[in-house]
Amino acid sequence: MQLKPAELPEPSADARAASEMLGAVIAAEIAARGGWISFARYMELALYEPGLGYYAGGTQKFGDHTEGGDFLTAPEITPLFAQTLARQVAQVMRASAPMVIEAGAGSGRLAADLLPALDALGCLPGRYRILELSGALRARQQATLAQRAPAYLDRVEWLDMLPEHLAGCLLGNEVLDAMPTHALSWREDGRIEEIGVAIEEGRLVEAARPATGTLLSAAQALQMEGPWRGELSLAVRAWIGDLSRRLERGALLLIDYGLPRHELYHPQRNGGSIRCHYRHRVHQDAFWYPGLSDITSHVDFTAVAEAGFDAGLEVLGYCSQANFLLNCGIGELLGEVGAGETVNLLARGAVNVLLSPNEMGELFKVIALGRDVPAPLLGFASGDKVHTL
């Protein structure tokens, strides 16, 4: 259910003050750039501006209502997610190198649950590297690991940038959806406009300009008929391409919500997929208190596959999260959950959220791109839909 900003909880005075500071930074950049910035640049500032952006500030992002978070990711729902994922990670490491790199590790729960699960499989990585640019999130990840997996903390290393050469398994859980995206409008007369951000009477407003350059070429390649509105992320394509070029042996394992191109860019999806998350509520006003809401958009998994393929990687598999987790044995792991009616009910309820078509099971997809890793991978043994990309 989409809420209007008027229906959202009112932020605290401190949160509003931080948002106003970020708003001033955004307004100054708009003025410096002639009165207009792209939505992609706005999204980058709103999410990642040092000290003020959503992911760069100090407020709680991940967790349930009692923790003050804005949304739950799969690792927060149940440790069975990481324990199941560990089976696939172990297979990739055995075929490449004993190394895991996690991009954007959130609260640190995935790392804290994945490391002991890999140890139990006899496949503990020599190093577990976390690429995290947010100082606030690094601190939370360190605290989570110290509390939940202290025996493995000395294996964890935080990175400011990716190494030039990569080997092993690189993980990204809900990373791509938060990368800056361009907003576009295909007009009935064939023109393609980029929807950006301007200021009108002191307020942030949408403003359109003709799309140009690489963005125009990429938009034209989609062959959409107007009127139609949606998004296109050049940042996702560039990031996947960069990772793919650095990967010498191993696999990228990416989990996110999105669709193949022919489904994402469909006439019935007119309006785009921009969604904002605040206190476990979803709304669509990306200008509401900048810096206080997460801003996301659906991933074009065809573009992800193309970017990897163009850099020499093989698409090793693509399927729904439900199929992936079932292939990796989440049902078996659920059956091993400790005795006790309450424990079992909680575990079953959590797994249902991960697998249900009405929850995360079909909305979230898993894609693997690799170099010198033999197929088939465990997670794609059945239900692989690479042919749909």
Secondary structure, DSSP 8 states (H G I E B T S, - for coil): -EE-GGGS----HHHHHHHHHHHHHHHHHHHHTTS-EEHHHHHHHHHHSTTTSTTTSSS--BS-GGGT-SB--HHHH-THHHHHHHHHHHHHHHHS-SEEEEES-TTSHHHHHHHHHHHHTT---SEEEEE---HHHHHHHHHHHHHH-GGGGGGEEEESS--SSEEEEEEEES-GGGS--EEEEE-TTS-EEEEEEEEETTEEEEEEEE--HHHHHHHHHT---SSEEEEE-HHHHHHHHHHHHHEEEEEEEEEEEEE-HHHHS-GGGTT---EEEETTEEE--TTSSTTSSEEE--EEHHHHHHHHHHTT-EEEEEEEHHHHHHHTTHHHHHHTS-S-HHHHHHHHHHHHHHH-TTTTTTTEEEEEEEES--S--GGGSSS--GGG-
